[in-house]
Amino acid sequence: MEEFRRLTRLPAYVFNITSELKAAARKRGEDIIDFGMGNPDGATPKHIVDKLIEAAQRTATHRYSLSRGVPRLRRAICNWYKRRYDVDLDPETEAIVTIGSKEGIAHLCLAVLDDEDTVAVPNPSYPIHIFGPVIAGSKVQSIPMRGGTAEALLEELEHDLPRMSPRPKLLILNFPSNPTAQCVELSFFERLVALCKELGIYIIHDLAYADIVFDGYRAPSILEVAGAKDIAVEFFTLSKSYNMPGWRVGFMVGNTKLVAALGRIKSYFDYGTFTPIQVAAICALDGPQECVAEIRDIYKERRDVLVPGLNKLGWPVELPKATMFAWAKIPEQYKGLGSVEFSKKLMLEAKVAVSPGVGFGEHGDGHVRFSLIENEERTRQALRGIKQMFKAG
């Protein structure tokens, strides 16, 4: 691939290693319990599916849509923010529909970055937060998440950002975090917005797990901070909250310059999400929200089996307050293997698939990520397999 210079900047996708092992094991007839990809396994709520079917039966919806989203959906997005966070947004200039948040982040990077620019990203981080800027040709400055707490990361950011040369154009964040499940309070964003305003750095915040929260925790929006729209945008996707991963619909809101930039580049790349999907997204955002609570409860029940079960086996794992993930430090006796080899070991000996932490950045190599995508019975089966692996040594 040497002739494709942009592709040479992308490393081998480490998740393919475990995916290939999983496929080979299943081909041999082995039952692999899969905690790998964060791919919601539940059905999309019926009222949303019904709305899609109704809209799809109208032939007028079969034509090209609008790349920045139909007006009614942009209004629904702004109303959702007002209800949830008391944030006022203009649907014409401060909201844009995306084909999931992954597409939106990647295209925003293409719109606003070039090879002279630098982007600051915590490490470990969701891959598109690191490689969206790389694909756009810019340089990435990793901020190690060493301390494991929001305060430690904030101190790291407050120390590093003013000293970076060249100064980053963007800071990309994701709280609650994939993969670490790290959570922050509004005070975190207040301090960060003040700092980035002073330094002239835009903030891109990915709020994908806004609704997957437990034990009374509430995930704040960065736009709740007064004046945040001067420098910040926020992404949200319907994938997790409404069990709509394959529908590919999300949005970005906030700073008018960044919204306009994304809108301009998207006008060259796409004609928007299929209109019936946008109509169904309006139904999701404006409709009854009991389904969101039910989805959240399912993840909590799975968390409450997996994490205490791992702790009982002598594998210390912190109980996450949010997300559909558990971020597990590799047990001491296997620490020397690194996350890829330890993931292979789990697959081959415990019949359990996880994501190697190094896939989220080099600072994740001491961990693996469990996705809460198996039911409680299958999770207990996985715990038995891990217990046998530990016993075998």
Residue pairs with C-beta under 8 A, 6 or more apart in sequence:
1 7
1 8
2 8
6 135
6 137
9 134
9 135
10 131
10 134
10 135
13 359
14 340
14 356
14 358
14 359
15 36
15 37
15 355
15 356
15 359
17 340
17 343
17 344
17 356
18 36
18 340
18 343
18 344
18 347
18 353
18 354
18 355
18 356
19 36
21 344
21 347
21 348
21 353
22 32
22 34
22 36
22 347
22 353
25 32
25 347
25 348
25 351
26 32
30 351
31 351
32 347
32 351
32 352
32 353
33 351
33 352
33 353
33 374
33 378
33 379
33 381
33 382
33 385
34 353
34 373
34 374
35 306
35 352
35 353
35 354
35 355
35 369
35 370
35 371
35 372
35 373
35 374
35 382
36 353
36 354
36 355
36 371
37 355
37 371
37 373
38 178
38 324
38 325
38 371
38 373
39 245
39 371
39 373
40 239
40 240
40 243
40 245
40 295
40 324
40 373
41 373
41 374
42 243
42 295
42 298
43 49
43 243
44 242
44 243
44 244
44 247
45 242
45 243
45 284
45 291
47 283
47 287
47 288
47 291
48 242
48 244
48 280
48 283
48 284
48 287
48 291
49 280
51 279
51 280
51 282
51 283
52 276
52 277
52 279
52 280
54 279
55 61
55 275
55 276
55 279
55 280
56 62
56 276
61 274
61 275
61 276
61 279
62 275
63 275
64 271
64 272
65 271
65 272
65 273
65 274
65 275
65 278
66 271
66 272
67 263
67 266
67 267
67 269
67 270
67 271
67 272
68 74
68 96
68 97
68 263
68 266
68 267
68 272
69 77
69 95
69 96
69 97
69 251
69 272
69 273
69 278
70 97
70 272
70 275
70 278
70 279
71 91
72 278
72 279
72 282
73 97
73 251
73 278
73 279
73 281
73 282
73 285
74 91
74 92
74 95
74 96
74 97
74 251
75 91
76 281
76 282
76 285
76 286
77 89
77 91
77 95
77 97
77 251
77 253
77 285
78 88
78 89
78 90
78 91
78 94
78 95
78 253
79 285
79 286
80 285
80 286
81 87
81 89
81 221
81 223
81 253
82 88
82 89
84 210
84 221
85 220
85 221
85 223
85 224
86 224
87 221
87 223
87 224
89 95
89 223
89 253
89 254
90 256
93 256
93 259
93 260
94 229
94 253
94 254
94 255
94 256
94 259
95 251
95 252
95 253
95 259
96 104
96 251
96 252
96 253
96 259
96 262
96 263
96 266
97 249
97 250
97 251
97 272
97 273
97 278
97 281
98 104
98 107
98 235
98 237
98 249
98 250
98 251
98 252
98 262
98 266
99 248
99 249
99 250
99 270
99 272
99 273
100 237
100 239
100 248
100 249
100 250
101 206
101 208
101 235
101 236
101 237
101 239
101 250
101 252
102 128
102 237
103 248
104 235
104 250
104 251
104 252
104 262
105 128
105 129
105 132
105 172
105 204
105 206
105 235
106 128
106 132
106 135
106 136
107 262
107 265
107 266
107 269
108 132
108 204
108 233
108 252
108 258
108 261
108 262
108 265
109 119
109 132
109 133
109 135
109 136
109 138
109 170
110 135
110 136
110 265
111 261
111 262
111 264
111 265
112 169
112 170
112 202
112 258
112 261
113 119
113 133
113 136
113 137
113 138
113 169
113 170
114 136
114 137
114 138
115 137
115 138
115 139
116 138
116 166
117 133
117 138
117 139
117 166
117 168
117 169
117 170
118 138
118 139
118 140
118 141
118 164
118 166
118 167
118 168
118 169
119 133
119 138
119 139
119 140
119 141
119 168
119 169
119 170
119 171
119 172
120 140
120 141
120 143
120 157
120 160
120 161
120 164
120 168
120 170
120 171
120 172
120 201
121 129
121 130
121 133
121 140
121 141
121 142
121 143
121 171
121 172
122 142
122 143
122 144
122 145
122 153
122 173
122 174
122 177
123 130
123 142
123 143
123 144
123 145
123 360
123 361
123 362
123 363
123 364
124 145
124 179
124 180
124 357
124 360
124 361
124 363
124 364
124 367
125 172
125 174
125 177
125 360
125 361
126 174
126 178
126 179
126 206
126 360
127 359
127 360
129 172
129 174
129 206
130 140
130 142
130 361
132 172
133 139
133 140
133 170
133 172
134 140
138 169
141 160
141 164
141 168
142 361
142 362
142 363
143 153
143 156
143 157
143 160
144 156
144 363
145 152
145 153
145 156
145 180
145 182
145 363
146 152
146 156
146 363
147 153
147 155
147 156
148 180
148 182
149 182
150 175
150 182
150 183
150 184
150 185
150 188
153 182
154 188
154 191
154 192
157 171
157 192
157 195
158 191
158 195
161 167
161 168
161 171
161 195
161 196
161 199
161 201
162 195
162 199
167 199
167 200
167 201
168 201
169 201
169 202
170 201
170 202
170 203
170 204
171 192
171 196
171 201
171 202
171 203
171 204
172 204
172 206
173 192
173 203
173 204
173 205
173 206
173 222
174 205
174 206
174 207
174 208
175 182
175 183
175 184
175 188
175 205
175 207
175 219
176 182
176 183
176 209
176 212
176 213
176 219
176 320
176 321
176 322
176 323
177 183
177 323
178 208
178 209
178 323
178 325
179 325
179 327
179 355
179 357
179 360
179 364
179 367
179 369
180 325
180 327
180 367
181 318
181 320
181 321
181 322
181 323
181 325
181 326
181 327
183 217
183 219
183 321
183 322
184 220
185 220
186 220
186 224
186 225
189 205
189 220
189 222
189 224
189 225
189 228
190 225
192 203
192 222
193 203
193 222
193 225
193 227
193 228
193 231
193 232
196 202
196 203
196 231
196 232
197 227
197 230
197 231
201 231
202 231
202 232
202 233
202 255
202 258
203 222
203 228
203 231
203 232
203 233
204 232
204 233
204 235
204 258
205 221
205 222
205 232
205 233
205 234
205 235
206 234
206 235
207 219
207 221
207 222
207 234
207 235
207 236
208 235
208 236
208 237
208 239
208 240
209 219
209 240
209 322
209 323
209 324
210 219
210 221
210 236
210 241
211 219
211 240
211 241
211 292
211 295
211 296
212 240
212 241
212 295
212 296
212 299
212 322
212 323
212 324
213 219
213 296
213 321
213 322
214 296
214 299
214 300
214 303
214 320
214 321
214 322
215 321
217 321
217 322
219 322
221 234
222 228
222 232
222 234
222 254
223 229
223 232
223 234
223 253
223 254
225 232
228 254
229 254
229 255
229 256
230 255
231 255
232 254
232 255
233 252
233 253
233 254
233 255
233 258
233 259
234 252
234 253
234 254
235 250
235 251
235 252
236 250
236 251
236 253
237 249
237 250
238 244
238 247
238 249
238 250
238 281
238 284
238 285
239 245
239 247
239 250
240 295
240 324
241 284
241 292
241 295
242 284
242 291
242 292
242 295
243 291
243 295
244 281
244 284
247 277
247 280
247 281
248 273
248 277
249 273
249 277
249 278
249 281
252 258
252 259
252 262
253 259
266 272
272 278
273 281
299 324
299 372
301 376
302 372
302 374
302 375
302 376
302 379
303 319
303 320
303 326
303 372
305 376
305 379
305 380
305 383
306 326
306 370
306 372
306 379
306 382
306 383
307 317
307 318
307 319
307 320
307 326
308 319
309 379
309 380
309 383
310 316
310 317
310 326
310 328
310 383
310 386
311 317
313 383
313 386
313 387
313 390
314 331
314 390
315 328
315 331
315 386
315 390
316 329
317 326
317 327
317 328
317 329
318 327
320 326
320 327
324 371
324 372
324 373
325 369
325 370
325 371
325 372
326 369
326 370
326 372
327 357
327 367
327 369
328 354
328 367
328 368
328 369
328 370
329 366
329 367
330 337
330 338
330 339
330 342
330 366
330 367
330 368
331 390
333 393
334 342
334 345
335 366
337 345
338 356
338 358
338 365
339 356
339 357
339 358
339 359
339 364
339 365
339 366
339 367
339 368
340 356
340 358
342 356
342 368
343 353
343 354
343 355
343 356
343 368
345 389
346 352
346 353
346 354
346 368
346 386
346 389
347 353
349 385
349 388
349 389
349 392
350 382
350 385
350 386
350 388
350 389
351 382
351 385
352 382
352 385
352 386
354 368
354 369
354 370
355 368
355 369
355 371
356 365
356 368
357 364
357 365
357 366
357 367
357 368
357 369
358 364
358 365
360 369
374 382
